[in-house]
């Protein structure tokens, strides 16, 4: 059986196609992703899903979906967003469909009745993989935009928050990521010339620029739009970083900018570490499973700052698969659901 798992995010849509044998064991895994800013291109979702599948389309036996794109400001409410995504996915595929929700996989008809049950539930899918690696741990998934910090006990997630709003209050969701975070949200001051300088709150630079300057990401990882719609070279990123101090490359040296980026990297990891520590103190946990695009860039350093023992999900998946871990987890959940039930796409 070949199952496609999609993670439809606000900025990126990720794919994992997994071949399962008759015993439900994983075989070959194919992963891919594309940048799709749903706030301005939501009507291109169906085309993007089909393009990601490519030649595999006719071999797919079922499709599982998790989502966070319902939050984008193209929708007035989350309910509207979920229902629009549901409609687009249903119109795209004729094979059995399932959607990741807080209580497991839901059929389309169940989603229609209670859309909020599948809103921003992609962390449920990722936690399935982390639980395989360690039945008692904190999963830290740093993506392009956000960080999920999910406690797992006895092999099951036990997050206190059951929505994004609640998780922002429990420390289980931190709105910072490897690529799309406005640098002005990471800190209000940076060190320079033995002093401290406040930063501009304009959207001049994003976290991708910080990690691009420091060599923490590859150029191909910088898949989102740049704030100034200019290039993605290291010098382009340096120019954008200089702007957060109302400067440019004539005013600030490259060494100045590298020093600023080093501080911003530390501060971003520290922000995540504080949340990890908060969750760890509540749950009495000391072990972390790190994953996502920022697995090594932010998740692991943050776990170490929080004095946690940390392993990375690339001990179970490949690094490429870790980047799209929610999509992988979605395919796993969909396969298990199909085995457990007489499933129809309704």
Short mmCIF file of the C-alpha atoms (twelve columns), coordinates in Angstrom:
data_MODEL
# 
_entry.id   MODEL 
# 
loop_
_atom_site.group_PDB 
_atom_site.id 
_atom_site.type_symbol 
_atom_site.label_atom_id 
_atom_site.label_alt_id 
_atom_site.label_comp_id 
_atom_site.label_asym_id 
_atom_site.label_seq_id 
_atom_site.Cartn_x 
_atom_site.Cartn_y 
_atom_site.Cartn_z 
_atom_site.pdbx_PDB_model_num 
ATOM 1   C CA . UNK A 1   0.000   0.000  0.000   1 
ATOM 2   C CA . UNK A 2   1.292   3.446  -0.918  1 
ATOM 3   C CA . UNK A 3   0.066   6.368  1.189   1 
ATOM 4   C CA . UNK A 4   0.705   10.090 0.713   1 
ATOM 5   C CA . UNK A 5   0.864   12.310 3.761   1 
ATOM 6   C CA . UNK A 6   0.552   16.078 3.287   1 
ATOM 7   C CA . UNK A 7   1.311   18.819 5.799   1 
ATOM 8   C CA . UNK A 8   -0.455  21.905 4.469   1 
ATOM 9   C CA . UNK A 9   1.110   24.864 6.242   1 
ATOM 10  C CA . UNK A 10  0.601   28.564 5.887   1 
ATOM 11  C CA . UNK A 11  3.851   29.005 3.982   1 
ATOM 12  C CA . UNK A 12  5.005   25.505 3.017   1 
ATOM 13  C CA . UNK A 13  3.246   22.349 1.890   1 
ATOM 14  C CA . UNK A 14  5.164   19.140 2.607   1 
ATOM 15  C CA . UNK A 15  4.760   15.632 1.224   1 
ATOM 16  C CA . UNK A 16  5.777   12.156 2.352   1 
ATOM 17  C CA . UNK A 17  4.915   9.071  0.303   1 
ATOM 18  C CA . UNK A 18  5.440   5.816  2.168   1 
ATOM 19  C CA . UNK A 19  5.266   2.259  0.828   1 
ATOM 20  C CA . UNK A 20  3.828   -0.103 3.438   1 
ATOM 21  C CA . UNK A 21  4.020   -3.888 3.238   1 
ATOM 22  C CA . UNK A 22  1.150   -6.187 4.216   1 
ATOM 23  C CA . UNK A 23  2.285   -6.118 7.852   1 
ATOM 24  C CA . UNK A 24  2.162   -2.322 7.944   1 
ATOM 25  C CA . UNK A 25  5.936   -1.939 8.049   1 
ATOM 26  C CA . UNK A 26  7.466   1.063  6.301   1 
ATOM 27  C CA . UNK A 27  9.411   0.544  3.132   1 
ATOM 28  C CA . UNK A 28  10.582  3.264  0.768   1 
ATOM 29  C CA . UNK A 29  9.875   6.875  1.771   1 
ATOM 30  C CA . UNK A 30  9.817   9.725  -0.748  1 
ATOM 31  C CA . UNK A 31  9.639   13.305 0.531   1 
ATOM 32  C CA . UNK A 32  9.293   16.711 -1.064  1 
ATOM 33  C CA . UNK A 33  8.016   20.189 -0.266  1 
ATOM 34  C CA . UNK A 34  7.139   23.474 -1.909  1 
ATOM 35  C CA . UNK A 35  6.773   27.075 -0.846  1 
ATOM 36  C CA . UNK A 36  3.098   27.977 -1.106  1 
ATOM 37  C CA . UNK A 37  2.093   31.165 0.756   1 
ATOM 38  C CA . UNK A 38  -1.550  30.356 1.368   1 
ATOM 39  C CA . UNK A 39  -2.379  33.926 2.358   1 
ATOM 40  C CA . UNK A 40  -2.040  34.923 -1.285  1 
ATOM 41  C CA . UNK A 41  -2.064  31.648 -3.266  1 
ATOM 42  C CA . UNK A 42  -4.614  29.412 -1.555  1 
ATOM 43  C CA . UNK A 43  -6.364  28.762 -4.858  1 
ATOM 44  C CA . UNK A 44  -3.170  27.096 -6.114  1 
ATOM 45  C CA . UNK A 45  -3.309  24.399 -3.423  1 
ATOM 46  C CA . UNK A 46  -4.787  21.647 -5.608  1 
ATOM 47  C CA . UNK A 47  -2.226  22.272 -8.347  1 
ATOM 48  C CA . UNK A 48  0.605   22.198 -5.809  1 
ATOM 49  C CA . UNK A 49  -0.558  18.913 -4.282  1 
ATOM 50  C CA . UNK A 50  -0.702  17.271 -7.691  1 
ATOM 51  C CA . UNK A 51  2.646   18.713 -8.713  1 
ATOM 52  C CA . UNK A 52  4.290   17.360 -5.559  1 
ATOM 53  C CA . UNK A 53  2.930   13.882 -6.284  1 
ATOM 54  C CA . UNK A 54  4.012   14.005 -9.908  1 
ATOM 55  C CA . UNK A 55  4.261   10.563 -11.517 1 
ATOM 56  C CA . UNK A 56  3.313   8.889  -8.222  1 
ATOM 57  C CA . UNK A 57  -0.285  10.148 -8.429  1 
ATOM 58  C CA . UNK A 58  -1.810  7.052  -10.015 1 
ATOM 59  C CA . UNK A 59  -0.052  4.740  -7.552  1 
ATOM 60  C CA . UNK A 60  -1.404  6.392  -4.400  1 
ATOM 61  C CA . UNK A 61  -3.892  4.255  -2.434  1 
ATOM 62  C CA . UNK A 62  -4.863  6.861  0.180   1 
ATOM 63  C CA . UNK A 63  -4.099  10.421 1.262   1 
ATOM 64  C CA . UNK A 64  -3.694  11.776 4.777   1 
ATOM 65  C CA . UNK A 65  -3.626  15.488 5.550   1 
ATOM 66  C CA . UNK A 66  -2.591  17.629 8.485   1 
ATOM 67  C CA . UNK A 67  -2.810  21.400 8.366   1 
ATOM 68  C CA . UNK A 68  -1.921  24.736 9.919   1 
ATOM 69  C CA . UNK A 69  -2.830  26.902 6.898   1 
ATOM 70  C CA . UNK A 70  -6.287  27.654 8.286   1 
ATOM 71  C CA . UNK A 71  -4.689  30.465 10.318  1 
ATOM 72  C CA . UNK A 72  -3.582  32.566 7.330   1 
ATOM 73  C CA . UNK A 73  -5.273  35.933 6.981   1 
ATOM 74  C CA . UNK A 74  -6.902  34.958 3.687   1 
ATOM 75  C CA . UNK A 75  -9.534  33.388 5.939   1 
ATOM 76  C CA . UNK A 76  -11.749 35.288 8.343   1 
ATOM 77  C CA . UNK A 77  -11.905 32.362 10.779  1 
ATOM 78  C CA . UNK A 78  -10.155 29.035 11.334  1 
ATOM 79  C CA . UNK A 79  -13.409 27.262 10.578  1 
ATOM 80  C CA . UNK A 80  -13.546 28.932 7.157   1 
ATOM 81  C CA . UNK A 81  -9.935  27.953 6.505   1 
ATOM 82  C CA . UNK A 82  -10.362 24.310 7.460   1 
ATOM 83  C CA . UNK A 83  -13.485 23.931 5.354   1 
ATOM 84  C CA . UNK A 84  -11.854 25.569 2.336   1 
ATOM 85  C CA . UNK A 85  -8.815  23.287 2.582   1 
ATOM 86  C CA . UNK A 86  -11.098 20.281 3.069   1 
ATOM 87  C CA . UNK A 87  -13.042 21.176 -0.070  1 
ATOM 88  C CA . UNK A 88  -9.904  21.686 -2.141  1 
ATOM 89  C CA . UNK A 89  -8.386  18.367 -1.023  1 
ATOM 90  C CA . UNK A 90  -11.635 16.458 -1.633  1 
ATOM 91  C CA . UNK A 91  -11.891 17.929 -5.119  1 
ATOM 92  C CA . UNK A 92  -8.319  16.896 -5.866  1 
ATOM 93  C CA . UNK A 93  -8.330  13.223 -4.886  1 
ATOM 94  C CA . UNK A 94  -10.695 10.283 -5.400  1 
ATOM 95  C CA . UNK A 95  -8.855  7.886  -3.065  1 
ATOM 96  C CA . UNK A 96  -9.711  7.513  0.661   1 
ATOM 97  C CA . UNK A 97  -8.922  10.691 2.606   1 
ATOM 98  C CA . UNK A 98  -8.181  11.261 6.275   1 
ATOM 99  C CA . UNK A 99  -7.344  14.356 8.311   1 
ATOM 100 C CA . UNK A 100 -5.166  14.468 11.409  1 
ATOM 101 C CA . UNK A 101 -7.090  15.736 14.418  1 
ATOM 102 C CA . UNK A 102 -6.620  15.918 18.148  1 
ATOM 103 C CA . UNK A 103 -8.244  12.493 18.513  1 
ATOM 104 C CA . UNK A 104 -6.538  10.805 15.560  1 
ATOM 105 C CA . UNK A 105 -7.542  10.511 11.919  1 
ATOM 106 C CA . UNK A 106 -10.950 11.929 10.995  1 
ATOM 107 C CA . UNK A 107 -12.956 11.295 7.851   1 
ATOM 108 C CA . UNK A 108 -13.949 14.304 5.713   1 
ATOM 109 C CA . UNK A 109 -17.556 14.070 6.947   1 
ATOM 110 C CA . UNK A 110 -16.340 14.306 10.549  1 
ATOM 111 C CA . UNK A 111 -14.183 17.314 9.724   1 
ATOM 112 C CA . UNK A 112 -17.147 19.037 8.126   1 
ATOM 113 C CA . UNK A 113 -19.155 18.613 11.331  1 
ATOM 114 C CA . UNK A 114 -16.402 19.913 13.635  1 
ATOM 115 C CA . UNK A 115 -13.671 21.703 11.644  1 
ATOM 116 C CA . UNK A 116 -11.680 22.934 14.637  1 
ATOM 117 C CA . UNK A 117 -10.763 19.377 15.602  1 
ATOM 118 C CA . UNK A 118 -8.181  19.319 12.790  1 
ATOM 119 C CA . UNK A 119 -7.021  22.946 13.047  1 
ATOM 120 C CA . UNK A 120 -3.259  23.221 13.649  1 
ATOM 121 C CA . UNK A 121 -2.968  19.543 14.597  1 
ATOM 122 C CA . UNK A 122 0.201   18.701 12.656  1 
ATOM 123 C CA . UNK A 123 2.126   18.290 15.920  1 
ATOM 124 C CA . UNK A 124 -0.074  15.288 16.671  1 
ATOM 125 C CA . UNK A 125 1.387   13.566 13.602  1 
ATOM 126 C CA . UNK A 126 5.009   14.379 14.462  1 
ATOM 127 C CA . UNK A 127 4.574   13.160 18.032  1 
ATOM 128 C CA . UNK A 128 3.779   9.679  16.714  1 
ATOM 129 C CA . UNK A 129 7.340   9.397  15.421  1 
ATOM 130 C CA . UNK A 130 8.948   10.867 18.536  1 
ATOM 131 C CA . UNK A 131 7.014   8.383  20.685  1 
ATOM 132 C CA . UNK A 132 8.519   5.507  18.703  1 
ATOM 133 C CA . UNK A 133 11.991  6.801  19.563  1 
ATOM 134 C CA . UNK A 134 11.315  7.567  23.222  1 
ATOM 135 C CA . UNK A 135 8.075   6.810  25.045  1 
ATOM 136 C CA . UNK A 136 8.783   9.489  27.676  1 
ATOM 137 C CA . UNK A 137 10.265  12.665 26.239  1 
ATOM 138 C CA . UNK A 138 9.639   16.198 25.032  1 
ATOM 139 C CA . UNK A 139 9.428   16.499 21.258  1 
ATOM 140 C CA . UNK A 140 10.870  19.768 19.964  1 
ATOM 141 C CA . UNK A 141 10.039  20.414 16.314  1 
ATOM 142 C CA . UNK A 142 11.502  23.637 14.919  1 
ATOM 143 C CA . UNK A 143 10.066  24.401 11.505  1 
ATOM 144 C CA . UNK A 144 10.324  27.404 9.230   1 
ATOM 145 C CA . UNK A 145 7.875   29.479 11.278  1 
ATOM 146 C CA . UNK A 146 7.055   27.887 14.638  1 
ATOM 147 C CA . UNK A 147 8.372   25.537 17.299  1 
ATOM 148 C CA . UNK A 148 6.249   22.768 18.815  1 
ATOM 149 C CA . UNK A 149 7.250   21.559 22.288  1 
ATOM 150 C CA . UNK A 150 5.163   18.480 23.019  1 
ATOM 151 C CA . UNK A 151 5.422   16.235 26.093  1 
ATOM 152 C CA . UNK A 152 5.070   12.493 25.491  1 
ATOM 153 C CA . UNK A 153 4.379   10.033 28.307  1 
ATOM 154 C CA . UNK A 154 3.915   6.279  28.065  1 
ATOM 155 C CA . UNK A 155 4.137   6.538  24.286  1 
ATOM 156 C CA . UNK A 156 1.362   9.119  23.853  1 
ATOM 157 C CA . UNK A 157 1.389   12.895 23.556  1 
ATOM 158 C CA . UNK A 158 -0.003  14.631 26.622  1 
ATOM 159 C CA . UNK A 159 0.070   18.311 25.669  1 
ATOM 160 C CA . UNK A 160 -1.792  20.524 28.119  1 
ATOM 161 C CA . UNK A 161 -2.852  22.893 25.334  1 
ATOM 162 C CA . UNK A 162 -5.268  21.546 22.729  1 
ATOM 163 C CA . UNK A 163 -5.236  24.582 20.430  1 
ATOM 164 C CA . UNK A 164 -2.627  27.093 19.276  1 
ATOM 165 C CA . UNK A 165 -4.031  29.664 21.684  1 
ATOM 166 C CA . UNK A 166 -3.803  27.287 24.630  1 
ATOM 167 C CA . UNK A 167 -0.336  26.055 23.665  1 
ATOM 168 C CA . UNK A 168 0.967   29.615 23.476  1 
ATOM 169 C CA . UNK A 169 -0.009  29.825 27.148  1 
ATOM 170 C CA . UNK A 170 1.528   26.507 28.217  1 
ATOM 171 C CA . UNK A 171 4.930   26.876 26.548  1 
ATOM 172 C CA . UNK A 172 4.088   24.118 24.059  1 
ATOM 173 C CA . UNK A 173 4.104   26.517 21.091  1 
ATOM 174 C CA . UNK A 174 6.723   29.194 20.445  1 
ATOM 175 C CA . UNK A 175 6.200   31.414 17.434  1 
ATOM 176 C CA . UNK A 176 9.774   31.359 16.217  1 
ATOM 177 C CA . UNK A 177 11.317  29.339 13.410  1 
ATOM 178 C CA . UNK A 178 14.327  28.797 11.215  1 
ATOM 179 C CA . UNK A 179 13.232  30.936 8.267   1 
ATOM 180 C CA . UNK A 180 10.252  33.253 8.608   1 
ATOM 181 C CA . UNK A 181 10.571  34.930 12.013  1 
ATOM 182 C CA . UNK A 182 10.847  38.705 11.928  1 
ATOM 183 C CA . UNK A 183 14.206  39.463 13.573  1 
ATOM 184 C CA . UNK A 184 12.509  42.227 15.565  1 
ATOM 185 C CA . UNK A 185 10.473  39.559 17.386  1 
ATOM 186 C CA . UNK A 186 13.588  37.703 18.533  1 
ATOM 187 C CA . UNK A 187 15.063  40.556 20.539  1 
ATOM 188 C CA . UNK A 188 14.621  44.268 21.154  1 
ATOM 189 C CA . UNK A 189 18.364  44.980 21.450  1 
ATOM 190 C CA . UNK A 190 21.612  43.675 19.994  1 
ATOM 191 C CA . UNK A 191 25.211  44.148 21.143  1 
ATOM 192 C CA . UNK A 192 27.539  46.298 19.018  1 
ATOM 193 C CA . UNK A 193 30.788  48.143 19.776  1 
ATOM 194 C CA . UNK A 194 30.596  47.263 23.492  1 
ATOM 195 C CA . UNK A 195 27.122  48.770 23.702  1 
ATOM 196 C CA . UNK A 196 23.516  47.770 23.213  1 
ATOM 197 C CA . UNK A 197 21.394  49.089 20.368  1 
ATOM 198 C CA . UNK A 198 17.633  48.834 19.984  1 
ATOM 199 C CA . UNK A 199 16.417  47.291 16.740  1 
ATOM 200 C CA . UNK A 200 13.915  48.629 14.238  1 
ATOM 201 C CA . UNK A 201 10.532  46.922 14.363  1 
ATOM 202 C CA . UNK A 202 10.194  47.040 10.573  1 
ATOM 203 C CA . UNK A 203 10.198  43.761 8.631   1 
ATOM 204 C CA . UNK A 204 13.723  44.305 7.339   1 
ATOM 205 C CA . UNK A 205 15.194  40.862 8.030   1 
ATOM 206 C CA . UNK A 206 14.029  37.386 8.998   1 
ATOM 207 C CA . UNK A 207 15.597  34.451 10.791  1 
ATOM 208 C CA . UNK A 208 16.573  32.909 7.438   1 
ATOM 209 C CA . UNK A 209 18.937  35.860 6.978   1 
ATOM 210 C CA . UNK A 210 20.540  35.236 10.370  1 
ATOM 211 C CA . UNK A 211 21.133  31.563 9.634   1 
ATOM 212 C CA . UNK A 212 22.165  32.278 6.053   1 
ATOM 213 C CA . UNK A 213 24.908  34.631 7.243   1 
ATOM 214 C CA . UNK A 214 26.102  32.104 9.818   1 
ATOM 215 C CA . UNK A 215 26.017  29.186 7.378   1 
ATOM 216 C CA . UNK A 216 23.422  27.343 9.472   1 
ATOM 217 C CA . UNK A 217 21.219  26.716 6.451   1 
ATOM 218 C CA . UNK A 218 21.978  25.913 2.828   1 
ATOM 219 C CA . UNK A 219 20.867  28.357 0.124   1 
ATOM 220 C CA . UNK A 220 18.288  25.786 -1.043  1 
ATOM 221 C CA . UNK A 221 16.727  25.877 2.447   1 
ATOM 222 C CA . UNK A 222 15.911  29.582 2.057   1 
ATOM 223 C CA . UNK A 223 12.657  28.797 0.271   1 
ATOM 224 C CA . UNK A 224 10.492  31.644 1.567   1 
ATOM 225 C CA . UNK A 225 10.318  35.155 0.133   1 
ATOM 226 C CA . UNK A 226 12.901  37.664 1.308   1 
ATOM 227 C CA . UNK A 227 11.551  40.783 3.075   1 
ATOM 228 C CA . UNK A 228 12.848  43.071 0.335   1 
ATOM 229 C CA . UNK A 229 12.146  40.613 -2.501  1 
ATOM 230 C CA . UNK A 230 15.865  40.760 -3.311  1 
ATOM 231 C CA . UNK A 231 18.473  38.000 -3.495  1 
ATOM 232 C CA . UNK A 232 19.403  35.213 -1.094  1 
ATOM 233 C CA . UNK A 233 23.178  35.363 -1.062  1 
ATOM 234 C CA . UNK A 234 25.043  35.822 2.201   1 
ATOM 235 C CA . UNK A 235 25.726  39.457 1.261   1 
ATOM 236 C CA . UNK A 236 22.031  40.033 0.531   1 
ATOM 237 C CA . UNK A 237 21.217  38.708 3.989   1 
ATOM 238 C CA . UNK A 238 23.922  40.882 5.568   1 
ATOM 239 C CA . UNK A 239 22.405  43.946 3.940   1 
ATOM 240 C CA . UNK A 240 18.999  43.081 5.365   1 
ATOM 241 C CA . UNK A 241 20.447  42.463 8.842   1 
ATOM 242 C CA . UNK A 242 22.176  45.868 8.708   1 
ATOM 243 C CA . UNK A 243 18.801  47.504 8.132   1 
ATOM 244 C CA . UNK A 244 17.446  46.344 11.499  1 
ATOM 245 C CA . UNK A 245 19.930  48.857 12.981  1 
ATOM 246 C CA . UNK A 246 18.925  51.410 10.342  1 
ATOM 247 C CA . UNK A 247 22.283  50.827 8.682   1 
ATOM 248 C CA . UNK A 248 23.797  49.387 5.555   1 
ATOM 249 C CA . UNK A 249 27.051  47.747 4.440   1 
ATOM 250 C CA . UNK A 250 28.777  51.153 4.287   1 
ATOM 251 C CA . UNK A 251 27.995  51.787 7.954   1 
ATOM 252 C CA . UNK A 252 28.366  48.296 9.467   1 
ATOM 253 C CA . UNK A 253 31.217  45.911 8.716   1 
ATOM 254 C CA . UNK A 254 30.714  42.268 7.856   1 
ATOM 255 C CA . UNK A 255 32.280  41.286 11.160  1 
ATOM 256 C CA . UNK A 256 29.755  43.542 12.925  1 
ATOM 257 C CA . UNK A 257 26.912  41.768 11.184  1 
ATOM 258 C CA . UNK A 258 28.285  38.288 11.883  1 
ATOM 259 C CA . UNK A 259 28.567  39.231 15.560  1 
ATOM 260 C CA . UNK A 260 24.971  40.507 15.563  1 
ATOM 261 C CA . UNK A 261 23.766  37.309 13.875  1 
ATOM 262 C CA . UNK A 262 25.626  35.172 16.411  1 
ATOM 263 C CA . UNK A 263 23.787  36.968 19.199  1 
ATOM 264 C CA . UNK A 264 20.428  36.646 17.408  1 
ATOM 265 C CA . UNK A 265 21.003  32.899 16.967  1 
ATOM 266 C CA . UNK A 266 21.790  32.561 20.683  1 
ATOM 267 C CA . UNK A 267 18.748  34.616 21.663  1 
ATOM 268 C CA . UNK A 268 16.409  32.643 19.427  1 
ATOM 269 C CA . UNK A 269 17.651  29.351 20.886  1 
ATOM 270 C CA . UNK A 270 17.333  30.809 24.380  1 
ATOM 271 C CA . UNK A 271 13.696  31.759 23.741  1 
ATOM 272 C CA . UNK A 272 12.992  28.146 22.784  1 
ATOM 273 C CA . UNK A 273 15.004  26.838 25.741  1 
ATOM 274 C CA . UNK A 274 12.866  28.826 28.186  1 
ATOM 275 C CA . UNK A 275 9.740   27.142 26.831  1 
ATOM 276 C CA . UNK A 276 11.370  23.694 26.907  1 
ATOM 277 C CA . UNK A 277 12.299  24.265 30.531  1 
ATOM 278 C CA . UNK A 278 8.754   25.397 31.315  1 
ATOM 279 C CA . UNK A 279 7.265   22.227 29.830  1 
ATOM 280 C CA . UNK A 280 9.964   20.080 31.426  1 
ATOM 281 C CA . UNK A 281 9.312   21.515 34.886  1 
ATOM 282 C CA . UNK A 282 5.578   20.873 34.587  1 
ATOM 283 C CA . UNK A 283 5.968   17.322 33.275  1 
ATOM 284 C CA . UNK A 284 9.133   16.352 35.241  1 
ATOM 285 C CA . UNK A 285 10.914  15.397 32.032  1 
ATOM 286 C CA . UNK A 286 14.588  15.626 31.107  1 
ATOM 287 C CA . UNK A 287 14.824  14.104 27.608  1 
ATOM 288 C CA . UNK A 288 14.228  15.767 24.236  1 
ATOM 289 C CA . UNK A 289 13.711  14.367 20.749  1 
ATOM 290 C CA . UNK A 290 14.568  17.160 18.300  1 
ATOM 291 C CA . UNK A 291 13.349  17.381 14.717  1 
ATOM 292 C CA . UNK A 292 12.388  19.770 11.917  1 
ATOM 293 C CA . UNK A 293 14.326  22.106 9.667   1 
ATOM 294 C CA . UNK A 294 15.872  23.659 12.784  1 
ATOM 295 C CA . UNK A 295 16.681  20.300 14.396  1 
ATOM 296 C CA . UNK A 296 20.396  21.012 14.688  1 
ATOM 297 C CA . UNK A 297 20.297  24.782 14.240  1 
ATOM 298 C CA . UNK A 298 17.901  25.624 17.082  1 
ATOM 299 C CA . UNK A 299 16.193  22.604 18.683  1 
ATOM 300 C CA . UNK A 300 19.314  20.787 19.885  1 
ATOM 301 C CA . UNK A 301 21.117  23.923 21.171  1 
ATOM 302 C CA . UNK A 302 17.928  24.999 22.954  1 
ATOM 303 C CA . UNK A 303 17.560  21.591 24.604  1 
ATOM 304 C CA . UNK A 304 21.163  21.775 25.785  1 
ATOM 305 C CA . UNK A 305 20.560  25.265 27.188  1 
ATOM 306 C CA . UNK A 306 17.610  23.801 29.089  1 
ATOM 307 C CA . UNK A 307 19.970  21.105 30.451  1 
ATOM 308 C CA . UNK A 308 18.072  18.337 28.716  1 
ATOM 309 C CA . UNK A 309 19.456  15.141 27.221  1 
ATOM 310 C CA . UNK A 310 18.753  15.383 23.506  1 
ATOM 311 C CA . UNK A 311 18.622  12.999 20.560  1 
ATOM 312 C CA . UNK A 312 17.700  13.976 17.027  1 
ATOM 313 C CA . UNK A 313 15.058  12.328 14.885  1 
ATOM 314 C CA . UNK A 314 17.598  11.619 12.165  1 
ATOM 315 C CA . UNK A 315 18.480  8.539  14.213  1 
ATOM 316 C CA . UNK A 316 15.136  7.172  12.961  1 
ATOM 317 C CA . UNK A 317 14.502  9.120  9.751   1 
ATOM 318 C CA . UNK A 318 16.850  10.738 7.246   1 
ATOM 319 C CA . UNK A 319 17.596  14.459 7.714   1 
ATOM 320 C CA . UNK A 320 15.407  15.212 4.681   1 
ATOM 321 C CA . UNK A 321 12.526  13.245 6.180   1 
ATOM 322 C CA . UNK A 322 12.925  15.085 9.497   1 
ATOM 323 C CA . UNK A 323 12.229  18.387 7.730   1 
ATOM 324 C CA . UNK A 324 8.787   17.082 6.719   1 
ATOM 325 C CA . UNK A 325 8.200   14.948 9.833   1 
ATOM 326 C CA . UNK A 326 4.502   15.942 10.190  1 
ATOM 327 C CA . UNK A 327 3.868   14.640 6.666   1 
ATOM 328 C CA . UNK A 328 5.653   11.377 7.516   1 
ATOM 329 C CA . UNK A 329 3.663   11.042 10.726  1 
ATOM 330 C CA . UNK A 330 0.440   11.740 8.835   1 
ATOM 331 C CA . UNK A 331 1.115   8.889  6.410   1 
ATOM 332 C CA . UNK A 332 1.860   6.575  9.353   1 
ATOM 333 C CA . UNK A 333 -1.377  7.542  11.087  1 
ATOM 334 C CA . UNK A 334 -3.366  7.102  7.885   1 
ATOM 335 C CA . UNK A 335 -2.011  3.593  7.327   1 
ATOM 336 C CA . UNK A 336 -2.844  2.553  10.877  1 
ATOM 337 C CA . UNK A 337 -6.327  4.006  10.535  1 
ATOM 338 C CA . UNK A 338 -6.961  2.120  7.309   1 
ATOM 339 C CA . UNK A 339 -5.869  -1.125 8.961   1 
ATOM 340 C CA . UNK A 340 -8.174  -0.560 11.916  1 
ATOM 341 C CA . UNK A 341 -11.343 0.409  10.087  1 
ATOM 342 C CA . UNK A 342 -13.507 -0.353 7.114   1 
ATOM 343 C CA . UNK A 343 -12.736 3.052  5.621   1 
ATOM 344 C CA . UNK A 344 -14.613 4.989  2.996   1 
ATOM 345 C CA . UNK A 345 -13.658 8.471  1.797   1 
ATOM 346 C CA . UNK A 346 -16.898 10.022 3.087   1 
# 
